Amino acid sequence: MRRFPPQRIICLTEETVETLYLLGEDHRIVGVSGYAVRPPRVRREKPRVSAFTSADIPKILALKPDLVLTFSDLQAEIAAALIRAGIAVHAFNQRDVAGILAMIRTLGALVGAAGRAEDLAGSLEEKLAAVTAAARGLPRPRVYFEEWDEPMISGIGWVSELIAIAGGEDVFADLAREPVARDRIVGADAVIAAAPELILASWCGKKVRPEAIRGRTGWEMIPAVAANRIVEIKSPLILQPGPAALTDGLDAIVAAVQAART
């Protein structure tokens, strides 16, 4: 018989791991994604059972979870295999700031911590409002966010929103609404034409090489390259649609935008 709230949860996404820790519900977690790094102690405390698009199904089943948390169509095959094995699965699909806040509230409700989840989401909303207010009326540097280098992929929804909240202008904001990475591929000439004053890069788990960005043909004329304003933001801070993006990720964007104004 499945229990409510679930006592044994497996998180195949990093943001649900961090959220449960922040809610004080980490005792329910019995397995995590291999990419989970927040908080740092999770790497010592919880067994790893998956990558992002693959998972050790026998290991998951052996842990006898009451609930497995997944993310989007990218984990659909994992979810289907678990469902066929009789495991309860909840698939999140947040792609913007509002979706992140909704994920926190939904997860809180799932584990019987709705009040604490509301407090957490509310505190994050207050931070977002404060950062927005602080940037009001200031110059808004043009920003190119690069999620991958070959091919070049621009920022997804929540990243674009956080750039705006931080006081920047995403030069490819129109593409940010596209949830699939292949629909956010941009050409080198398009970036040159956009003339960003700041380049933020987070290559989805791969170390960013600013010298490679500077060395692209014709990019020396881009204001951000000419001024050496190429800033790496680590993937766990900005490419996970969860609390990290709204806290440390946003702080990193704010610092880069402020520096670009000088």
C-alpha positions as CSV (number, residue, x, y, z in Angstrom):
1,M,0.0,0.0,0.0
2,R,1.4,3.4,-1.0
3,R,1.7,5.9,1.9
4,F,0.9,9.6,2.1
5,P,2.9,11.5,2.5
6,P,5.5,9.3,0.7
7,Q,8.2,8.1,3.1
8,R,10.7,6.9,0.4
9,I,11.3,9.3,-2.4
10,I,13.8,9.1,-5.3
11,C,14.7,12.4,-7.0
12,L,15.9,12.1,-10.6
13,T,16.3,15.9,-10.8
14,E,18.7,18.1,-8.8
15,E,16.2,20.8,-8.1
16,T,13.8,18.5,-6.3
17,V,16.6,17.2,-4.2
18,E,17.6,20.8,-3.1
19,T,13.9,21.7,-2.5
20,L,13.4,18.7,-0.2
21,Y,16.5,19.6,1.8
22,L,15.4,23.2,2.1
23,L,12.0,22.0,3.4
24,G,13.6,19.8,6.0
25,E,12.2,16.7,4.2
26,D,15.5,15.2,3.1
27,H,15.0,12.2,5.4
28,R,12.5,11.0,2.8
29,I,15.1,10.8,0.0
30,V,16.4,7.3,-0.7
31,G,18.1,8.0,-4.1
32,V,19.2,10.9,-6.2
33,S,20.5,11.9,-9.7
34,G,24.2,11.7,-10.1
35,Y,24.2,15.4,-10.9
36,A,22.8,16.4,-7.4
37,V,25.3,18.6,-5.7
38,R,23.2,20.9,-3.5
39,P,23.6,20.9,-0.6
40,P,27.1,19.4,-0.8
41,R,26.4,16.8,1.8
42,V,23.9,15.1,-0.5
43,R,26.8,13.4,-2.3
44,R,27.8,11.7,0.9
45,E,24.3,10.9,2.2
46,K,22.2,9.6,-0.7
47,P,22.9,6.8,-3.2
48,R,23.0,7.8,-6.9
49,V,20.6,6.0,-9.1
50,S,20.5,7.9,-12.4
51,A,22.2,10.3,-14.9
52,F,19.8,12.7,-16.5
53,T,18.3,10.7,-19.4
54,S,19.2,7.2,-18.1
55,A,18.6,5.5,-14.8
56,D,19.5,2.2,-13.1
57,I,15.9,0.8,-13.0
58,P,16.8,-2.3,-10.9
59,K,18.6,-0.2,-8.4
60,I,15.6,2.2,-8.1
61,L,13.2,-0.8,-7.7
62,A,15.4,-2.3,-5.0
63,L,15.1,0.9,-3.0
64,K,11.3,0.4,-2.9
65,P,10.3,4.0,-3.4
66,D,6.8,5.3,-2.7
67,L,7.4,8.1,-5.2
68,V,9.9,9.0,-8.0
69,L,10.2,12.6,-9.1
70,T,11.2,13.2,-12.7
71,F,11.5,16.1,-15.1
72,S,10.0,16.7,-18.6
73,D,9.9,14.6,-21.7
74,L,13.6,14.0,-21.4
75,Q,12.9,11.5,-18.7
76,A,9.7,10.1,-20.2
77,E,11.2,6.7,-21.0
78,I,12.5,6.3,-17.4
79,A,9.1,7.3,-16.1
80,A,7.3,4.9,-18.3
81,A,9.5,2.0,-17.2
82,L,8.9,2.8,-13.6
83,I,5.1,3.2,-14.1
84,R,5.1,-0.2,-15.8
85,A,6.8,-1.6,-12.7
86,G,4.1,-0.2,-10.5
87,I,6.0,2.8,-9.1
88,A,4.2,6.1,-8.6
89,V,5.9,8.8,-10.6
90,H,5.4,12.6,-10.6
91,A,6.8,14.4,-13.6
92,F,7.6,18.1,-13.2
93,N,8.0,20.4,-16.3
94,Q,8.8,23.9,-15.1
95,R,10.4,26.1,-17.7
96,D,10.0,29.6,-16.2
97,V,10.2,31.4,-12.9
98,A,6.5,30.9,-12.2
99,G,6.9,27.2,-12.9
100,I,9.8,27.0,-10.5
101,L,7.7,28.6,-7.7
102,A,4.8,26.3,-8.5
103,M,7.1,23.2,-8.4
104,I,8.2,24.2,-4.9
105,R,4.6,24.6,-3.7
106,T,3.5,21.3,-5.4
107,L,6.4,19.4,-3.9
108,G,5.7,20.8,-0.5
109,A,2.1,19.6,-0.8
110,L,3.2,16.1,-1.9
111,V,5.2,15.6,1.2
112,G,2.8,17.3,3.7
113,A,4.9,20.4,4.1
114,A,2.7,22.9,2.3
115,G,3.2,25.6,4.9
116,R,7.0,25.5,4.7
117,A,6.9,25.3,0.9
118,E,4.7,28.5,0.9
119,D,7.2,30.2,3.1
120,L,10.1,29.2,0.9
121,A,8.3,30.2,-2.3
122,G,7.3,33.5,-0.7
123,S,10.8,34.3,0.4
124,L,12.0,33.7,-3.1
125,E,9.3,35.9,-4.6
126,E,10.4,38.7,-2.2
127,K,14.0,38.3,-3.4
128,L,12.9,38.5,-7.0
129,A,10.9,41.7,-6.3
130,A,13.8,43.3,-4.4
131,V,16.3,42.6,-7.2
132,T,13.8,43.9,-9.8
133,A,13.3,47.1,-7.8
134,A,17.1,47.6,-7.3
135,A,17.7,47.4,-11.1
136,R,14.8,49.8,-12.0
137,G,15.9,52.9,-13.9
138,L,19.5,51.7,-14.4
139,P,21.1,51.0,-17.8
140,R,20.3,47.6,-19.1
141,P,23.3,45.9,-20.7
142,R,22.5,43.6,-23.7
143,V,23.2,40.0,-22.7
144,Y,23.9,36.9,-24.6
145,F,23.5,33.7,-22.6
146,E,25.1,30.6,-24.1
147,E,23.8,27.3,-22.8
148,W,26.0,25.2,-25.1
149,D,28.8,25.9,-27.6
150,E,28.5,23.4,-30.4
151,P,25.9,24.2,-31.7
152,M,25.4,27.5,-29.9
153,I,22.2,27.4,-27.8
154,S,20.8,30.5,-26.2
155,G,19.1,30.6,-22.7
156,I,15.9,28.9,-21.7
157,G,12.9,30.6,-20.2
158,W,13.8,31.0,-16.6
159,V,17.4,32.1,-17.5
160,S,16.0,34.8,-19.8
161,E,13.6,36.0,-17.1
162,L,16.4,36.2,-14.5
163,I,18.5,38.2,-16.8
164,A,15.7,40.7,-17.1
165,I,15.1,40.7,-13.3
166,A,18.8,41.3,-12.8
167,G,18.6,44.4,-15.0
168,G,19.9,43.0,-18.3
169,E,18.3,42.6,-21.7
170,D,18.5,39.1,-23.2
171,V,19.3,39.6,-26.9
172,F,17.5,36.3,-27.7
173,A,14.5,36.7,-25.4
174,D,12.2,35.7,-28.2
175,L,13.8,32.2,-28.4
176,A,13.7,31.7,-24.6
177,R,10.1,30.6,-24.9
178,E,11.2,27.6,-26.8
179,P,11.4,24.7,-24.3
180,V,13.5,22.4,-26.6
181,A,17.2,23.2,-26.9
182,R,17.3,22.6,-30.7
183,D,14.8,25.4,-31.2
184,R,17.2,27.8,-29.4
185,I,20.2,27.2,-31.7
186,V,21.7,30.5,-32.8
187,G,24.2,31.3,-35.5
188,A,27.5,33.2,-34.9
189,D,26.4,36.0,-37.3
190,A,23.2,36.4,-35.3
191,V,25.2,36.9,-32.1
192,I,27.5,39.4,-33.8
193,A,24.4,41.3,-35.1
194,A,22.9,41.4,-31.6
195,A,26.0,43.1,-30.3
196,P,25.8,41.9,-26.7
197,E,27.7,43.9,-24.0
198,L,27.9,40.9,-21.8
199,I,28.2,37.2,-22.5
200,L,27.2,34.7,-19.8
201,A,28.0,31.1,-20.5
202,S,27.0,27.9,-18.8
203,W,27.8,24.9,-20.9
204,C,25.5,22.4,-19.2
205,G,28.1,20.6,-17.1
206,K,31.1,21.3,-19.3
207,K,33.8,23.9,-18.3
208,V,33.4,27.1,-20.3
209,R,36.4,28.2,-22.3
210,P,36.3,32.0,-22.6
211,E,39.3,31.9,-25.0
212,A,37.3,29.7,-27.4
213,I,34.5,32.3,-27.3
214,R,36.9,35.2,-27.9
215,G,38.5,33.3,-30.8
216,R,35.4,32.8,-32.9
217,T,35.6,34.4,-36.3
218,G,34.4,37.9,-36.3
219,W,33.5,38.0,-32.6
220,E,36.3,40.5,-31.8
221,M,33.8,43.2,-32.9
222,I,31.2,42.2,-30.3
223,P,31.3,44.7,-27.4
224,A,31.3,42.0,-24.8
225,V,34.3,40.3,-26.4
226,A,36.2,43.6,-26.9
227,A,35.7,44.5,-23.3
228,N,36.5,40.9,-22.1
229,R,33.1,40.6,-20.4
230,I,32.6,36.9,-20.7
231,V,31.4,35.3,-17.5
232,E,30.9,31.6,-16.7
233,I,28.0,30.7,-14.4
234,K,28.3,27.1,-13.1
235,S,25.6,24.8,-14.4
236,P,24.3,23.7,-11.0
237,L,23.6,27.4,-10.2
238,I,21.6,28.4,-13.3
239,L,20.6,25.4,-15.4
240,Q,18.5,23.7,-12.8
241,P,15.0,25.1,-12.7
242,G,14.8,25.3,-8.9
243,P,15.9,27.3,-5.8
244,A,19.5,27.5,-6.9
245,A,18.6,29.5,-10.0
246,L,16.5,32.0,-8.0
247,T,19.3,32.5,-5.4
248,D,22.9,31.9,-6.2
249,G,22.2,31.8,-10.0
250,L,20.4,35.2,-9.9
251,D,23.2,36.6,-7.6
252,A,25.8,35.6,-10.2
253,I,23.8,37.3,-13.0
254,V,23.3,40.5,-10.9
255,A,27.1,40.7,-10.3
256,A,27.9,40.3,-14.0
257,V,25.3,42.8,-15.1
258,Q,26.5,45.4,-12.5
259,A,30.1,44.9,-13.7
260,A,28.9,45.4,-17.3
261,R,27.5,48.8,-16.4
262,T,30.9,50.2,-15.4
